[in-house]
Amino acid sequence: MAQWKPLEKMRYVAHDVPRTDGPAKVTGAAKYTADIVLPGMLYGMILRSPHAHAYVKNIDLSGAEKHPAVKAVLDMNKYTVRYYGDEVAAVAATSPELAEEALDLIKVQYELLPFVVTEEAAMAPGAPRIAEEGNVSWERAGDKAKVEQILAGSSHVVEADIRCQVQVHACLESHGAVAQWEGDKLKIWISTQGVHGCREDFATYFEIDQDKVEVICDYMGGGFGSKFPVGVEGQVAARLAKIAGLPVKLMLSRKEECLAVGNRPSANMKLKMGGDSQGKITALWQESNGTGGISGNAGFPMPYIFAVPEGAYYKKHAHVRINAGTERPFRAPGHPMSAFGTDIIVDMLAEKAGIDPLRFRLLNDPDQSRQKQYKIGAERIGWETRWNKVPGSGSTGKKRGVGIGAGRWGGGGARSTKVQVEIFPEGKVVVSTGTQDLGTGIRTLVHQVAADILGIPMSYVTPQIGRTIYPFSTGSGGSITTGSVTPAVNNACNTALTRLFEKVAPALGVDAGDLACEDGVIYAIADRSKSLKWKEATALLQGEVLNITDGWVEGLSSSGVAGCQFAEVEVDTETGRIKPLKYVAVQDFGLAVNTLTSRSQINGAIVMGISWCLSEDRTMDPKTGTMVNPNLESYKLSGPMEIPEIEVIIDHMPERGVIGLGEPPQVPVAGALANAVYNATGVRITRMPMTADVVLQALAKKGGA
């Protein structure tokens, strides 16, 4: 089974290494999809439904077709639109302004239908049926009567009503594509989490061979799970380009991003948890619902983290369809909602049992990694001195408290990933793989691993990613990119180095198996005086390029990570403002290939989790069926002023190999923050976002600060 080099033998892996593409990004040299400009390029735009639910009775495209700047018009052939922002038609014109002007010339006759945009309305008796499948799909588990009997016999029982709102992805680079046809061949620049998956989708959609589709995503500005499918925008760009016979750029607006390209579903839970006299959890009871928009998919894993005895869990969950844009995977799908609800009710049960919530977790969390991590995090946040034994005690006005959250995730690697290594006679090395970097830094990791396995400076290596002309790599989701790509880079570089040694060995008078390379010098292990500098060795290729393609191997990656977070907050009881002061994140993920980008991932996840907890909220108008805040002015993202000090502690486990990190650090954020707010104020807030008015209402209900 393959193994990583010993850490002491590596100059770059497991170190802080600045991003390879950092200079290109900060200087503007990096070209994102929106930056692509081609000769004769047109601009695409989509006409969207102004209604939440309607039949399309008639559509008249003639006005747009007659517009002199319009070169392509497309009827989406929608007979029913099912949410505000659903696609109806599209145009391509010589400028974005003229494309928008042309959309206004398309006349659509709608027959309005009843709609629902909240879970409560969709589940109400007599609610209009908005989908053939019905408004609700049920998911059940466990014996309700048995679990209620266990709860009745428990020493302590607590109940909580948890509400997690819909969150939109808010990628700073919007979804979009630039499509160009050359005969029957499609070349498309697209912001995607899977260039090879897109090639397959486009080939299927247009009924052409995959080798006639080239997909390019050199850089992308965030995806968070929403950029896996080609998407309607990608299909429309390619169709308009085919009709017009000219390249077409179609980038969605911020409003379209909020309406039509996915979201994190809601989760509304009524939870009951029981405990015995020794502080052990006895049972968990759950009745819940959530909506993923018109798709209805809104699941989340339960029980979560903590040990619930076998047969002591009951669930009745409703996946609810409403007239709103459908969900898509979103950074650790389902897990943040599970953690939020679980962390709150676990804290409630600990208090009911008279046990410190830290000690309660140590009693009930079976994961040995987190057992260690809780103690590390508690020490770093100052739990013993900062945790209020009586929640809400202390000073009036601005109150401080601390809280804990926990999370888990899988990760792993895809066996199908391939990597090409080319060693040139002048010493240059090019390492290519068809992965993509959605901002997590995989280009840098390819660069680091290649240099360390070959034993040469990073300056000798050029990493190439983001194109289907490179060997196959899987999509970037589920935190599997690092676990898929870096083992393949390791293996391919080892294979290439072995082949180079075979070329060099005769010149040094040793066997190839007796050679090694460090710091750009190939030498005989038994006699280091027998050596060649890297470029002297590659010159022996005599004009030939050593070209190797190899793939993923066992032993270099694994799956399953654990983490916990501690939050300290300050709550102004006069204004209701919650101010996070400090987060301590303790996270394991095997071998940290790049400790700098690893900390960056954890920092970013905490920022996203705070934003979800405190401010983000897709707000629907039940009277019109529209989203009332489809912009970044009233759909609030946390900014630098809202972000606290963040201390990251990497729980190193290099013996486990590499494991992805992108998703798990977001999971515990909101639960830790909610528990800290309770510890500060003595008021339990169980719904998000925890805006100032929500805090003030909760304080008023309690009777003031």
Phi, psi and omega per residue, in radians:
M1 nan 2.403 -3.087
A2 -1.142 2.655 3.096
Q3 -2.378 2.711 3.016
W4 -1.329 2.678 2.983
K5 -0.989 2.619 2.993
P6 -0.978 2.447 -3.075
L7 -0.997 -0.590 -3.118
E8 -1.200 -0.246 3.121
K9 -1.603 -0.070 -3.053
M10 -1.947 2.278 -3.122
R11 -1.516 -0.433 -2.978
Y12 -2.024 -0.807 3.139
V13 -1.131 2.410 -3.112
A14 1.232 0.417 3.070
H15 -2.209 2.903 2.972
D16 -1.316 1.972 3.110
V17 -2.209 2.114 3.112
P18 -1.028 2.682 -3.096
R19 -1.100 2.308 3.091
T20 -0.978 -0.691 -3.071
D21 -1.665 0.160 -3.138
G22 -1.000 -0.895 3.129
P23 -1.023 -0.702 -3.140
A24 -1.098 -0.645 -3.118
K25 -1.260 -0.772 -3.059
V26 -1.342 -0.337 3.110
T27 -1.657 -0.114 -3.121
G28 1.498 0.072 3.128
A29 -1.266 -0.469 3.122
A30 -1.207 2.236 -3.094
K31 -1.793 1.942 3.036
Y32 -1.489 2.967 -3.119
T33 -0.961 -0.733 -3.119
A34 -1.133 -0.325 -3.125
D35 -1.497 -0.192 -3.064
I36 -1.280 2.225 3.069
V37 -2.278 2.171 -3.122
L38 -2.031 2.672 3.103
P39 -0.998 2.317 3.094
G40 1.266 0.236 -3.020
M41 -1.153 2.395 3.054
L42 -1.746 2.966 -3.118
Y43 -2.131 2.143 -3.112
G44 -1.623 2.676 3.102
M45 -2.665 2.554 -3.045
I46 -1.908 2.312 2.996
L47 -1.466 2.238 -3.065
R48 -2.067 2.673 -3.095
S49 -1.164 2.327 3.041
P50 -1.490 0.016 -3.070
H51 -2.075 2.656 -3.126
A52 -1.358 -0.436 -3.104
H53 -2.828 2.140 -3.104
A54 -2.904 2.695 2.911
Y55 -1.463 2.478 2.997
V56 -1.588 1.771 -3.059
K57 -1.334 -0.677 -3.104
N58 -2.798 2.554 3.087
I59 -2.362 2.226 -3.116
D60 -1.966 1.909 -3.096
L61 -1.622 -0.068 -2.934
S62 -1.066 -0.639 3.136
G63 -1.051 -0.768 3.116
A64 -1.205 -0.685 -3.111
E65 -1.106 -0.514 -3.120
K66 -1.480 -0.194 -3.117
H67 -1.160 2.257 -3.034
P68 -1.129 -0.408 -3.117
A69 -1.562 -0.117 -3.065
V70 -1.582 2.237 -3.114
K71 -1.970 -0.168 3.112
A72 -2.756 2.427 3.098
V73 -2.313 2.455 -3.045
L74 -2.359 2.212 3.004
D75 -1.596 2.164 -3.106
M76 -1.338 -0.090 3.114
N77 0.982 0.724 3.053
K78 -1.553 2.161 3.073
Y79 -1.615 -0.403 3.088
T80 -2.409 2.277 2.982
V81 -1.768 2.425 -2.961
R82 -2.097 0.081 3.000
Y83 -2.831 2.748 3.067
Y84 -1.108 2.027 -3.078
G85 1.867 -0.028 3.081
D86 -1.075 2.560 -3.045
E87 -1.356 2.399 -3.120
V88 -2.127 -0.810 -3.097
A89 -2.719 3.023 3.138
A90 -2.658 2.733 3.100
V91 -2.395 2.786 2.956
A92 -2.247 2.219 -3.091
A93 -2.366 3.087 -3.007
T94 -1.350 -0.160 3.052
S95 -2.665 2.755 3.095
P96 -1.061 -0.663 -3.116
E97 -1.132 -0.716 -3.136
L98 -1.284 -0.525 3.050
A99 -1.128 -0.750 3.110
E100 -1.127 -0.689 3.088
E101 -1.059 -0.701 -3.132
A102 -1.169 -0.609 3.109
L103 -1.028 -0.639 -3.138
D104 -1.153 -0.300 -3.128
L105 -1.546 -0.127 3.094
I106 -1.459 2.206 -3.099
K107 -1.853 2.136 -3.116
V108 -2.112 2.299 3.065
Q109 -1.799 2.087 -3.113
Y110 -1.906 2.581 2.907
E111 -1.930 1.926 -3.010
L112 -1.206 2.502 -3.141
L113 -2.146 2.749 3.080
P114 -1.087 2.619 -3.115
F115 -2.456 2.825 3.023
V116 -2.412 2.427 -3.124
V117 -2.246 0.207 3.026
T118 -2.280 2.698 3.117
E119 -1.068 -0.718 -3.102
E120 -1.077 -0.773 -3.130
A121 -1.158 -0.695 -3.123
A122 -1.172 -0.522 -3.082
M123 -1.645 -0.117 -3.070
A124 -1.197 2.568 3.064
P125 -0.989 2.338 3.138
G126 1.376 0.162 3.126
A127 -1.101 2.508 3.098
P128 -1.075 2.395 3.119
R129 -1.375 2.046 -3.021
I130 -1.808 -0.077 3.110
A131 -2.550 2.638 3.132
E132 -0.994 -0.609 -3.104
E133 -1.306 -0.108 -3.037
G134 1.628 3.016 -3.076
N135 -1.464 -0.362 -2.993
V136 -2.354 2.373 2.948
S137 -2.074 2.320 -3.025
W138 -1.755 2.553 3.051
E139 -2.272 2.182 -3.076
R140 -2.267 2.630 3.072
A141 -2.713 2.544 3.029
G142 1.439 2.982 -3.110
D143 -1.817 1.888 -3.070
K144 -1.018 -0.834 -3.092
A145 -1.085 -0.716 -3.134
K146 -1.136 -0.770 -3.123
V147 -1.165 -0.690 3.113
E148 -1.151 -0.566 3.069
Q149 -1.165 -0.717 3.101
I150 -1.103 -0.745 3.112
L151 -1.076 -0.712 -3.132
A152 -1.101 -0.503 3.140
G153 -1.633 0.043 -3.112
S154 -1.419 2.637 3.129
S155 -1.201 -0.574 -3.109
H156 -2.409 2.408 3.080
V157 -2.389 2.344 3.069
V158 -2.230 2.712 3.126
E159 -2.269 2.564 3.108
A160 -2.555 2.465 2.990
D161 -1.837 1.968 -3.034
I162 -1.881 2.396 3.093
R163 -2.330 2.078 3.048
C164 -1.989 2.202 -3.042
Q165 -1.442 2.924 3.019
V166 -1.238 2.375 3.119
Q167 -2.122 2.301 3.067
V168 -1.595 2.719 -3.009
H169 -1.179 -0.636 3.086
A170 0.946 0.740 3.045
C171 -1.072 2.330 -3.113
L172 -1.197 -0.552 2.950
E173 -1.606 2.114 -3.089
S174 -1.250 2.899 3.047
H175 -1.200 2.539 3.110
G176 2.948 3.055 -3.070
A177 -2.699 2.755 2.943
V178 -2.149 2.041 -3.038
A179 -1.960 2.427 3.129
Q180 -2.458 2.228 3.077
W181 -1.806 2.399 2.968
E182 -2.183 1.649 -2.998
G183 1.180 -2.134 3.129
D184 -1.759 0.299 3.130
K185 -1.875 2.327 -3.109
L186 -1.886 2.224 3.000
K187 -2.036 2.188 -3.026
I188 -2.441 2.221 3.002
W189 -1.607 2.204 -3.050
I190 -2.600 2.468 3.081
S191 -1.417 1.821 -2.983
T192 -2.524 2.670 3.052
Q193 -1.598 0.107 3.124
G194 -2.779 1.603 -3.073
V195 -1.143 -0.697 -3.124
H196 -1.251 -0.608 3.044
G197 -1.122 -0.665 3.084
C198 -1.115 -0.734 3.121
R199 -1.013 -0.778 3.125
E200 -1.099 -0.740 -3.135
D201 -1.111 -0.805 -3.140
F202 -1.126 -0.714 3.129
A203 -1.078 -0.738 3.113
T204 -1.149 -0.780 -3.072
Y205 -1.087 -0.719 -3.091
F206 -1.723 0.059 3.095
E207 0.965 0.905 3.084
I208 -2.260 2.884 3.107
D209 -1.230 2.593 -3.124
Q210 -1.077 -0.535 -3.126
D211 -1.246 -0.052 3.047
K212 -1.713 0.114 3.122
V213 -2.128 2.183 3.023
E214 -2.025 2.158 -3.129
V215 -1.954 2.361 -3.089
I216 -2.235 2.231 2.992
C217 -2.503 1.385 -3.099
D218 -1.174 -0.678 3.134
Y219 -2.491 2.604 3.040
M220 -2.521 2.629 -3.058
G221 -1.846 1.008 3.071
G222 1.674 2.558 3.083
G223 -2.511 -0.823 3.089
F224 0.986 0.362 3.134
G225 1.879 -0.248 -3.033
S226 -1.490 -0.172 -3.015
K227 -1.945 0.579 3.045
F228 -1.395 -0.930 -3.112
P229 -1.259 2.759 3.009
V230 -0.971 -0.670 3.124
G231 1.395 2.723 3.124
V232 -1.036 -0.664 -3.093
E233 -1.098 -0.651 3.104
G234 -1.205 -0.763 3.098
Q235 -1.071 -0.770 -3.099
V236 -1.137 -0.750 3.125
A237 -1.012 -0.791 -3.121
A238 -1.191 -0.674 3.134
R239 -1.182 -0.745 3.122
L240 -1.108 -0.705 3.133
A241 -1.112 -0.646 3.134
K242 -1.190 -0.712 3.128
I243 -1.153 -0.785 -3.041
A244 -1.371 -0.427 -3.041
G245 1.254 0.360 3.138
L246 -2.405 2.753 3.088
P247 -1.119 2.570 3.135
V248 -2.308 2.248 2.993
K249 -1.788 2.277 3.081
L250 -2.368 1.820 3.093
M251 -1.994 2.290 -3.089
L252 -1.279 2.642 3.064
S253 -1.410 2.966 3.109
R254 -1.095 -0.655 3.115
K255 -1.089 -0.787 3.126
E256 -1.103 -0.639 3.087
E257 -1.022 -0.687 -3.111
C258 -1.286 -0.489 -3.016
L259 -1.624 -0.639 -2.736
A260 -2.268 0.053 -3.055
V261 -2.186 0.513 2.980
G262 1.890 2.946 -3.138
N263 -2.935 2.911 2.963
R264 -1.525 2.196 -3.093
P265 -1.101 2.837 3.028
S266 -1.359 2.920 3.048
A267 -2.614 2.030 3.128
N268 -2.069 2.025 -2.997
M269 -2.185 2.386 2.859
K270 -1.864 1.996 -3.054
L271 -2.023 2.520 2.962
K272 -2.279 2.338 3.115
M273 -2.317 2.402 3.127
G274 -1.984 2.715 3.095
G275 -2.495 2.702 3.125
D276 -1.615 -3.112 -3.058
S277 -1.194 -0.300 -3.136
Q278 -1.630 0.005 3.119
G279 1.557 0.290 3.112
K280 -1.707 2.426 3.122
I281 -1.150 2.321 -3.134
T282 -1.845 -0.530 -3.066
A283 -2.881 2.752 3.046
L284 -2.381 2.249 -3.119
W285 -2.086 2.320 -3.057
Q286 -2.461 2.191 2.876
E287 -2.184 2.235 -2.939
S288 -2.663 2.905 3.001
N289 -2.631 2.899 3.065
G290 -2.916 2.850 3.114
T291 -2.255 2.405 2.978
G292 -1.906 0.542 -3.123
G293 1.360 -2.501 -3.032
I294 -1.214 -0.366 3.100
S295 -1.351 -0.506 3.136
G296 1.435 -0.298 -3.052
N297 -1.125 2.080 -3.054
A298 -2.702 0.951 -3.127
G299 -1.638 2.840 3.034
F300 -2.722 2.518 -3.031
P301 -1.331 2.286 3.040
M302 -2.539 2.657 -0.160
P303 -1.080 2.793 -3.019
Y304 -2.190 2.245 3.033
I305 1.210 -0.994 -2.910
F306 -1.577 2.590 -3.059
A307 -1.273 2.099 3.008
V308 -1.986 2.232 -3.086
P309 -0.975 2.581 3.129
E310 -1.014 2.345 -3.141
G311 1.420 0.077 -3.072
A312 -1.947 0.424 3.121
Y313 -2.185 2.308 3.066
Y314 -2.206 2.408 3.116
K315 -2.429 2.379 2.924
K316 -2.356 1.911 -3.011
H317 -2.197 2.372 3.141
A318 -1.895 2.125 2.957
H319 -1.542 2.005 -2.953
V320 -1.894 2.272 3.051
R321 -1.615 2.330 3.029
I322 -2.330 2.943 3.128
N323 -1.462 1.364 3.097
A324 -2.671 2.842 -3.124
G325 -0.976 2.569 -3.031
T326 -1.306 2.724 3.068
E327 -1.236 2.814 2.913
R328 -2.456 2.846 3.088
P329 -0.928 2.477 -3.110
F330 -2.485 2.068 3.105
R331 0.089 1.765 -3.085
A332 1.102 1.020 -3.046
P333 -0.835 2.228 3.082
G334 1.457 -0.601 -2.991
H335 -1.158 -0.728 3.123
P336 -1.044 -0.633 3.113
M337 -1.182 -0.741 3.113
S338 -1.048 -0.791 -3.104
A339 -1.156 -0.705 -3.120
F340 -1.048 -0.895 3.138
G341 -1.118 -0.766 -3.091
T342 -1.165 -0.803 -3.107
D343 -1.083 -0.624 3.133
I344 -1.210 -0.867 -3.054
I345 -1.254 -0.510 3.043
V346 -1.125 -0.745 3.080
D347 -1.083 -0.693 3.130
M348 -1.113 -0.734 3.137
L349 -1.185 -0.670 3.093
A350 -1.041 -0.778 3.140
E351 -1.129 -0.738 -3.139
K352 -1.073 -0.609 -3.138
A353 -1.474 -0.089 3.141
G354 1.278 0.571 -3.091
I355 -2.092 2.387 3.014
D356 -0.899 2.274 -3.093
P357 -1.066 -0.465 3.054
L358 -1.165 -0.841 3.132
R359 -1.126 -0.647 3.127
F360 -1.063 -0.699 3.112
R361 -1.157 -0.699 3.107
L362 -1.106 -0.524 3.103
L363 -1.306 -0.513 -2.936
N364 -2.053 -0.152 -3.140
D365 -1.654 2.013 -3.067
P366 -1.386 -0.155 -3.061
D367 -1.340 2.111 -3.073
Q368 -1.196 -0.555 3.095
S369 -1.119 -0.820 -3.139
R370 -1.176 -0.546 3.073
Q371 -0.940 -0.753 3.090
K372 -1.254 -0.728 -3.053
Q373 -1.156 -0.659 3.095
Y374 -0.974 -0.751 -3.095
K375 -1.196 -0.687 3.108
I376 -1.112 -0.858 -3.116
G377 -1.110 -0.696 3.136
A378 -1.080 -0.696 3.128
E379 -1.162 -0.714 -3.074
R380 -1.253 -0.569 -3.136
I381 -1.465 -0.274 -3.078
G382 1.380 0.792 -3.038
W383 -0.982 -0.753 -3.031
E384 -1.083 -0.558 -3.102
T385 -1.770 -0.394 -3.049
R386 -1.723 -0.394 3.136
W387 -1.297 2.183 -3.138
N388 -1.420 1.995 3.138
K389 -1.076 -0.542 3.003
V390 -1.937 1.820 -3.098
P391 -0.979 2.348 3.127
G392 1.551 -0.093 3.124
S393 -1.329 2.925 3.139
G394 1.875 -2.708 -3.025
S395 -1.158 2.735 3.027
T396 -1.544 2.951 3.129
G397 1.419 -1.702 3.134
K398 -1.703 2.064 -3.051
K399 -1.988 2.534 -3.129
R400 -2.073 2.617 3.088
G401 -2.785 2.974 3.137
V402 -2.262 2.709 -3.137
G403 -2.621 2.888 -3.078
I404 -2.144 2.535 2.960
G405 -2.411 2.759 -3.118
A406 -2.426 2.711 -3.128
G407 -2.659 2.929 3.080
R408 -2.579 2.867 3.096
W409 -2.832 2.954 -3.099
G410 -1.681 -1.386 -3.053
G411 1.550 -2.426 -3.107
G412 1.840 -2.894 -3.102
G413 -2.568 2.719 -3.130
A414 -1.739 2.139 -3.082
R415 -1.150 -0.313 -3.033
S416 -1.400 -0.146 -3.064
T417 -1.182 2.349 3.120
K418 -2.146 2.663 3.133
V419 -2.390 2.389 3.065
Q420 -1.834 2.315 3.074
V421 -2.100 2.170 3.090
E422 -2.053 2.147 3.068
I423 -1.906 2.088 -3.051
F424 -1.664 2.685 -3.103
P425 -0.992 -0.534 -3.128
E426 -1.403 -0.004 3.072
G427 1.800 -0.191 3.122
K428 -1.207 2.525 3.098
V429 -2.190 2.258 3.083
V430 -2.023 2.194 -3.131
V431 -2.048 2.102 -2.994
S432 -2.207 2.411 3.029
T433 -2.714 2.543 -3.040
G434 -1.478 0.709 2.978
T435 -1.485 -3.050 3.139
Q436 -2.542 2.657 -3.087
D437 -1.929 1.843 3.119
L438 -1.526 0.358 3.086
G439 2.003 -0.088 -3.053
T440 -1.463 -0.270 3.042
G441 1.773 0.412 -3.058
I442 -1.151 -0.520 3.086
R443 -1.036 -0.723 3.128
T444 -1.168 -0.690 -3.137
L445 -1.149 -0.692 3.048
V446 -1.015 -0.776 -3.116
H447 -1.069 -0.859 -3.121
Q448 -1.071 -0.903 -3.057
V449 -1.081 -0.767 -3.138
A450 -1.038 -0.811 -3.116
A451 -1.096 -0.746 -3.104
D452 -1.241 -0.695 -3.134
I453 -1.208 -0.666 3.100
L454 -1.334 -0.361 -3.141
G455 1.360 0.592 -3.089
I456 -2.260 2.851 3.077
P457 -1.108 2.611 3.098
M458 -1.058 -0.461 -3.120
S459 -1.122 -0.326 3.113
Y460 -1.432 -0.232 -2.951
V461 -1.909 2.377 3.011
T462 -2.053 1.990 3.075
P463 -1.487 2.458 3.104
Q464 -2.261 2.188 3.141
I465 -2.463 3.065 2.928
G466 1.494 0.276 -3.122
R467 -2.477 2.544 3.134
T468 -1.324 -0.137 3.033
I469 -1.285 -0.227 3.090
Y470 -1.613 2.834 -3.087
P471 -0.990 2.728 -3.045
F472 -1.049 2.387 2.934
S473 -2.465 2.673 -3.065
T474 -1.293 2.966 3.072
G475 -1.208 2.796 -3.121
S476 -1.688 1.650 3.117
G477 -2.856 2.790 -3.131
G478 1.222 0.250 -3.108
S479 1.008 0.706 -3.134
I480 -1.888 -0.036 -3.030
T481 -1.090 -0.899 -3.129
T482 -1.075 -0.740 3.136
G483 -1.229 -0.305 3.087
S484 -1.581 -0.764 -2.956
V485 -1.491 -0.844 -3.015
T486 -1.151 -0.625 3.037
P487 -1.103 -0.624 3.115
A488 -1.199 -0.675 3.067
V489 -1.097 -0.797 3.116
N490 -0.972 -0.873 -3.076
N491 -1.159 -0.796 -3.112
A492 -1.126 -0.674 3.125
C493 -1.207 -0.663 3.067
N494 -1.084 -0.730 3.122
T495 -1.114 -0.779 -3.140
A496 -1.114 -0.704 -3.132
L497 -1.146 -0.678 3.086
T498 -1.065 -0.742 3.118
R499 -1.139 -0.676 3.105
L500 -1.148 -0.722 3.090
F501 -1.012 -0.649 3.133
E502 -1.109 -0.574 3.101
K503 -1.305 -0.588 -3.012
V504 -1.506 -0.546 -2.996
A505 -0.910 -0.798 -3.135
P506 -1.053 -0.612 -3.127
A507 -1.170 -0.473 -3.138
L508 -1.732 -0.096 3.110
G509 1.224 0.573 3.120
V510 -2.350 2.963 3.044
D511 -1.358 2.614 3.140
A512 -1.027 -0.634 -3.134
G513 -1.190 -0.185 -3.141
D514 -1.699 0.157 -3.091
L515 -1.803 2.688 3.029
A516 -2.509 2.898 3.107
C517 -2.365 2.224 3.067
E518 -2.478 2.432 3.065
D519 0.906 0.622 3.072
G520 1.354 0.331 3.109
V521 -2.227 2.192 3.030
I522 -1.620 2.242 -3.036
Y523 -2.508 2.799 3.048
A524 -1.410 2.237 -3.075
I525 -1.033 -0.673 -3.087
A526 -1.399 -0.330 -3.081
D527 -2.654 1.644 -3.017
R528 -1.202 -0.161 3.058
S529 -1.219 -0.382 3.050
K530 -1.524 1.709 -3.024
S531 -2.656 2.813 3.030
L532 -2.444 2.444 2.980
K533 -1.161 2.699 -3.052
W534 -0.897 -0.833 -3.073
K535 -1.265 -0.464 3.003
E536 -1.186 -0.680 -3.139
A537 -1.188 -0.792 -3.102
T538 -1.202 -0.423 3.071
A539 -1.086 -0.419 3.112
L540 -1.214 -0.169 3.059
L541 -1.209 -0.295 3.027
Q542 0.947 0.898 3.065
G543 1.544 -0.232 3.138
E544 -1.455 2.476 3.024
V545 -1.661 2.125 3.093
L546 -1.347 2.045 -2.978
N547 -2.170 2.025 -3.091
I548 -2.233 2.377 2.944
T549 -2.153 2.218 3.132
D550 -2.512 3.062 -2.992
G551 -2.327 -2.920 -3.072
W552 -1.122 2.532 3.108
V553 -2.346 2.709 3.082
E554 -1.156 2.673 2.959
G555 1.713 -0.219 -3.074
L556 -1.798 -0.132 3.141
S557 -2.530 2.892 3.055
S558 -2.673 -2.990 -3.113
S559 -2.410 2.851 3.109
G560 1.656 1.914 3.128
V561 -2.256 2.796 3.109
A562 -2.317 2.668 3.104
G563 -2.853 2.787 3.023
C564 -2.513 2.778 -3.128
Q565 -2.401 2.561 3.082
F566 -2.116 2.292 -3.128
A567 -2.048 2.457 2.943
E568 -2.050 2.302 -3.106
V569 -2.280 2.819 2.972
E570 -2.161 2.249 -3.127
V571 -2.027 2.137 3.086
D572 -1.489 1.881 -3.051
T573 -1.304 -0.154 3.084
E574 -1.554 -0.639 -3.114
T575 -1.802 -0.329 -3.088
G576 1.471 0.043 -3.079
R577 -1.321 2.307 3.028
I578 -1.724 2.183 3.124
K579 -2.052 1.841 3.031
P580 -1.122 2.294 -3.109
L581 -1.781 -0.700 -3.101
K582 -2.730 2.487 2.978
Y583 -2.147 2.370 2.967
V584 -2.018 2.110 -3.127
A585 -2.013 2.145 3.061
V586 -1.972 2.117 -2.974
Q587 -2.478 2.331 2.979
D588 -1.817 2.603 3.058
F589 -2.831 0.671 3.058
G590 1.257 -2.331 3.124
L591 -1.432 2.052 3.117
A592 -1.427 1.763 -3.081
V593 -1.084 -0.720 3.121
N594 -2.362 1.867 -3.070
T595 -1.183 -0.470 3.112
L596 -1.223 -0.901 3.134
T597 -1.212 -0.463 3.077
S598 -1.116 -0.827 3.094
R599 -1.099 -0.637 3.100
S600 -1.064 -0.737 3.114
Q601 -1.082 -0.744 -3.128
I602 -1.189 -0.734 3.078
N603 -1.013 -0.820 -3.122
G604 -1.104 -0.670 3.125
A605 -1.133 -0.689 3.121
I606 -1.158 -0.726 3.087
V607 -1.035 -0.797 -3.136
M608 -1.124 -0.692 3.137
G609 -1.169 -0.701 3.085
I610 -1.096 -0.745 -3.133
S611 -1.069 -0.771 3.093
W612 -1.067 -0.740 -3.059
C613 -1.253 -0.651 -2.966
L614 -1.797 -0.438 -2.964
S615 -2.475 -0.594 -3.004
E616 -1.252 2.431 3.133
D617 -2.931 1.988 3.012
R618 -1.293 2.039 -3.054
T619 -1.850 2.113 -3.130
M620 -1.849 2.464 3.077
D621 -1.586 1.952 -3.089
P622 -1.168 -0.284 -3.135
K623 -1.487 -0.603 -3.092
T624 -1.908 -0.286 -3.108
G625 1.350 0.243 -3.088
T626 -1.777 2.707 2.943
M627 -1.437 2.205 -3.009
V628 -1.606 -0.130 -3.120
N629 -2.310 0.956 -3.118
P630 -1.485 1.034 -3.117
N631 -2.797 2.994 -3.134
L632 -1.650 0.200 3.014
E633 -1.563 -0.848 -3.123
S634 -1.816 -0.223 2.895
Y635 -1.630 1.766 -2.873
K636 -1.496 2.125 2.958
L637 -1.756 2.462 3.085
S638 -1.150 2.435 3.116
G639 -1.994 -3.023 -3.079
P640 -0.969 -0.583 -3.088
M641 -1.230 -0.367 -3.119
E642 -1.638 -0.092 -2.990
I643 -1.659 2.284 -3.090
P644 -1.508 -3.135 2.906
E645 -1.092 2.339 3.129
I646 -2.141 2.157 3.080
E647 -1.933 2.112 -3.122
V648 -1.826 2.246 3.072
I649 -2.092 1.952 3.131
I650 -1.468 2.121 3.097
D651 -1.530 1.522 -2.990
H652 -1.140 2.288 3.042
M653 -2.454 1.112 -3.035
P654 -1.062 -0.422 3.141
E655 -1.140 -0.282 3.135
R656 -1.523 -0.101 -3.063
G657 1.357 -2.982 -3.064
V658 -1.430 2.524 3.069
I659 -2.457 2.442 -3.106
G660 -1.134 2.712 -3.014
L661 -2.227 -0.205 -2.928
G662 -0.986 -0.641 -3.002
E663 -1.720 -0.766 -2.952
P664 -1.002 -0.553 -3.088
P665 -1.199 -0.247 3.100
Q666 -1.404 -0.375 -2.973
V667 -1.031 -0.852 -3.019
P668 -1.467 -0.058 -2.906
V669 -1.065 -0.924 -3.018
A670 -1.194 -0.664 3.127
G671 -1.115 -0.740 3.108
A672 -1.084 -0.719 -3.124
L673 -1.166 -0.772 -3.139
A674 -1.077 -0.718 3.129
N675 -1.197 -0.584 3.084
A676 -1.172 -0.679 3.103
V677 -1.075 -0.750 3.100
Y678 -1.109 -0.763 -3.137
N679 -1.093 -0.568 3.133
A680 -1.306 -0.730 -2.948
T681 -1.892 -0.371 -3.001
G682 1.341 0.155 3.120
V683 -1.980 2.173 -3.092
R684 -1.576 1.993 3.090
I685 -1.847 2.126 -3.012
T686 -2.081 0.267 3.109
R687 -2.261 2.602 3.088
M688 -2.055 2.724 -0.062
P689 -1.315 2.604 -3.136
M690 -1.520 1.236 -3.125
T691 -1.356 2.961 -3.095
A692 -1.029 -0.691 -3.118
D693 -1.185 -0.605 3.092
V694 -1.121 -0.749 3.127
V695 -1.110 -0.798 -3.123
L696 -1.105 -0.703 3.103
Q697 -1.090 -0.732 3.133
A698 -1.139 -0.724 3.109
L699 -1.130 -0.712 3.133
A700 -1.124 -0.685 3.130
K701 -1.119 -0.616 3.116
K702 -1.264 -0.528 -3.127
G703 2.055 0.390 3.107
G704 1.694 2.998 -3.079
A705 -1.307 nan nan
